[in-house]
Amino acid sequence: MTGLQALQAVQYVNVKNRRYVVMEAEDWEALLEWIETVEDLEVFQQAQNELKAAGGDPDAAGWLCWDDIRDELA
């Protein structure tokens, strides 16, 4: 299920003059996954734009060398 489908599958309930959305947990998880994917794509596109602006040079784009930081992340 896509995030849009999850949003379209919600049900509305009114409790004490307040309107709430109810959805299945699986739909909620699908929605979260969809949002995370959208965020990942935005980060990727930003990185690609920075690399392109730096003429394709990762150093000029400010990217870190994996060999230099690998041990810091372990």
MARBA-3410 file (N, C-alpha, C, O; in Angstrom, 1 decimal):
74
0.8,-1.2,0.0,0.0,0.0,0.0,0.9,1.2,0.0,1.9,1.3,0.7 ~ 0.5,2.2,-0.8,1.3,3.5,-0.9,0.8,4.4,0.3,-0.2,4.2,0.9 ~ 1.6,5.4,0.5,1.2,6.4,1.5,-0.1,7.0,1.2,-0.9,7.3,2.1 ~ -0.3,7.3,-0.1,-1.6,8.0,-0.5,-2.8,7.0,-0.3,-3.8,7.4,0.2 ~ -2.6,5.7,-0.6,-3.6,4.8,-0.3,-3.9,4.6,1.2,-5.1,4.5,1.6
-2.9,4.7,2.0,-3.1,4.6,3.4,-3.9,5.8,3.9,-4.8,5.7,4.8 ~ -3.6,7.0,3.4,-4.3,8.2,3.8,-5.8,8.1,3.3,-6.7,8.6,4.0 ~ -6.0,7.5,2.2,-7.4,7.4,1.6,-8.2,6.4,2.4,-9.4,6.4,2.3 ~ -7.5,5.5,3.1,-8.2,4.4,3.8,-8.6,4.7,5.2,-9.2,3.9,5.9 ~ -8.3,5.9,5.7,-8.6,6.2,7.1,-10.1,6.3,7.3,-10.9,6.5,6.3
-10.5,6.2,8.5,-11.9,6.4,8.9,-11.9,7.5,9.9,-11.0,7.7,10.7 ~ -13.0,8.3,9.9,-13.1,9.4,10.8,-14.1,9.0,11.9,-15.1,8.4,11.7 ~ -13.8,9.5,13.1,-14.7,9.3,14.3,-14.8,10.6,15.0,-13.9,11.4,15.1 ~ -16.0,10.8,15.6,-16.2,12.0,16.4,-16.3,11.6,17.9,-17.2,10.7,18.2 ~ -15.5,12.2,18.7,-15.6,11.9,20.1,-15.6,13.3,20.9,-14.6,14.1,20.7
-16.6,13.5,21.6,-16.7,14.8,22.4,-16.4,16.0,21.5,-15.6,16.8,21.9 ~ -17.1,16.1,20.4,-17.0,17.2,19.5,-15.6,17.4,18.9,-15.3,18.5,18.4 ~ -14.8,16.3,18.9,-13.5,16.4,18.2,-13.5,15.3,17.2,-14.1,14.2,17.4 ~ -12.9,15.6,16.0,-12.8,14.6,14.9,-11.4,14.0,14.9,-10.4,14.7,15.0 ~ -11.4,12.6,14.9,-10.2,11.9,14.9,-10.1,11.0,13.7,-11.1,10.6,13.1
-8.9,10.6,13.3,-8.6,9.7,12.2,-8.2,8.4,12.8,-7.4,8.3,13.7 ~ -8.8,7.3,12.3,-8.5,5.9,12.7,-8.0,5.2,11.5,-8.6,5.2,10.5 ~ -6.9,4.5,11.7,-6.4,3.7,10.6,-5.8,2.4,11.2,-5.4,2.3,12.3 ~ -5.7,1.4,10.3,-5.0,0.1,10.8,-3.5,0.4,11.0,-2.9,1.2,10.3 ~ -3.0,-0.4,11.9,-1.5,-0.2,12.2,-0.7,-0.5,11.0,0.3,0.2,10.7
-1.1,-1.5,10.1,-0.3,-1.8,8.9,-0.3,-0.6,8.0,0.7,-0.3,7.3 ~ -1.5,0.1,7.9,-1.6,1.3,7.0,-0.7,2.4,7.6,-0.1,3.1,6.8 ~ -0.7,2.6,8.9,0.2,3.6,9.6,1.6,3.3,9.2,2.4,4.2,8.9 ~ 2.0,2.0,9.3,3.4,1.7,9.1,3.8,2.0,7.6,4.9,2.4,7.3 ~ 2.8,1.7,6.7,3.0,1.9,5.3,3.2,3.4,5.0,4.0,3.9,4.2
2.4,4.2,5.7,2.5,5.7,5.6,3.8,6.2,6.1,4.4,7.0,5.4 ~ 4.3,5.7,7.2,5.6,6.1,7.7,6.7,5.7,6.8,7.6,6.5,6.5 ~ 6.6,4.5,6.2,7.6,4.1,5.3,7.6,5.0,4.0,8.7,5.3,3.5 ~ 6.4,5.4,3.6,6.3,6.2,2.4,6.9,7.6,2.7,7.7,8.1,1.9 ~ 6.7,8.2,3.9,7.2,9.5,4.2,8.7,9.4,4.3,9.4,10.3,3.9
9.3,8.3,4.9,10.7,8.1,5.0,11.3,8.0,3.6,12.4,8.6,3.4 ~ 10.7,7.4,2.7,11.2,7.3,1.3,11.2,8.6,0.7,12.2,9.0,0.0 ~ 10.2,9.4,0.9,10.2,10.8,0.3,11.3,11.6,0.9,12.0,12.3,0.1 ~ 11.5,11.5,2.2,12.6,12.3,2.8,14.0,11.8,2.3,14.8,12.6,2.0 ~ 14.1,10.5,2.1,15.4,10.0,1.6,15.6,10.5,0.2,16.8,10.8,-0.2
14.6,10.5,-0.7,14.7,11.0,-2.0,15.1,12.5,-2.0,15.9,12.9,-2.9 ~ 14.6,13.3,-1.1,14.9,14.7,-1.0,16.4,14.9,-0.6,17.1,15.7,-1.2 ~ 16.9,14.1,0.3,18.3,14.1,0.7,19.2,13.7,-0.5,20.2,14.4,-0.7 ~ 18.8,12.7,-1.2,19.6,12.2,-2.3,19.6,13.3,-3.4,20.7,13.6,-4.0 ~ 18.5,13.9,-3.7,18.4,15.0,-4.7,19.3,16.2,-4.4,20.0,16.7,-5.2
19.3,16.5,-3.1,20.1,17.6,-2.6,21.6,17.3,-2.8,22.4,18.1,-3.2 ~ 22.0,16.1,-2.4,23.4,15.7,-2.6,23.8,15.7,-4.0,24.9,16.1,-4.4 ~ 22.9,15.2,-4.9,23.2,15.2,-6.3,23.4,16.6,-6.9,24.2,16.8,-7.7 ~ 22.5,17.5,-6.4,22.6,18.9,-6.8,23.9,19.5,-6.4,24.6,20.3,-7.1 ~ 24.3,19.2,-5.1,25.6,19.7,-4.6,26.8,19.2,-5.4,27.7,19.9,-5.7
26.7,17.9,-5.7,27.8,17.3,-6.5,27.9,17.9,-7.9,29.0,18.2,-8.4 ~ 26.7,18.1,-8.5,26.7,18.7,-9.8,27.2,20.1,-9.8,28.0,20.5,-10.7 ~ 26.9,20.9,-8.8,27.3,22.3,-8.6,28.9,22.3,-8.4,29.5,23.3,-8.7 ~ 29.4,21.2,-7.8,30.8,21.1,-7.6,31.6,20.5,-8.8,32.7,20.1,-8.7 ~ 30.9,20.4,-9.9,31.5,19.9,-11.1,31.8,18.4,-11.0,32.7,17.9,-11.7
31.1,17.7,-10.2,31.2,16.2,-10.1,32.3,15.8,-9.1,32.7,14.7,-9.0 ~ 32.9,16.8,-8.4,34.1,16.5,-7.5,33.5,16.4,-6.1,33.1,17.4,-5.5 ~ 33.5,15.2,-5.6,33.0,15.0,-4.2,33.7,15.8,-3.1,33.1,16.3,-2.2 ~ 35.0,16.0,-3.3,35.8,16.8,-2.3,35.3,18.2,-2.4,35.1,18.9,-1.3 ~ 35.1,18.8,-3.6,34.7,20.2,-3.7,33.2,20.3,-3.2,32.8,21.4,-2.8
32.4,19.2,-3.2,31.1,19.3,-2.8,31.0,19.2,-1.2,29.9,19.3,-0.6 ~ 32.2,18.9,-0.6,32.2,18.8,0.8,31.9,17.4,1.4,31.6,17.2,2.5 ~ 31.9,16.4,0.5,31.6,15.0,0.9,32.8,14.5,1.6,34.0,14.8,1.3 ~ 32.6,13.6,2.5,33.7,13.0,3.3,34.1,11.7,2.6,33.3,11.0,2.0 ~ 35.3,11.3,2.7,35.9,10.1,2.2,35.6,9.0,3.1,35.9,9.0,4.3
35.0,7.9,2.6,34.6,6.8,3.5,35.8,6.2,4.2,35.6,5.9,5.4 ~ 36.9,6.1,3.6,38.1,5.5,4.2,38.5,6.4,5.4,39.1,5.9,6.4 ~ 38.3,7.7,5.4,38.7,8.6,6.4,37.8,8.5,7.7,38.2,8.8,8.8 ~ 36.5,8.2,7.5,35.5,8.2,8.6,35.0,6.9,9.0,34.3,6.8,10.0 ~ 35.3,5.8,8.3,34.7,4.5,8.5,34.9,4.1,10.0,34.0,3.6,10.6
36.1,4.3,10.5,36.4,3.8,11.9,35.7,4.7,12.9,35.4,4.2,14.0 ~ 35.3,5.9,12.6,34.6,6.8,13.5,33.2,6.3,13.7,32.6,6.6,14.8 ~ 32.6,5.6,12.8,31.2,5.2,12.8,31.0,3.8,13.5,29.9,3.4,13.8 ~ 32.1,3.1,13.7,32.0,1.8,14.2,31.9,1.8,15.7,31.8,0.7,16.3
END
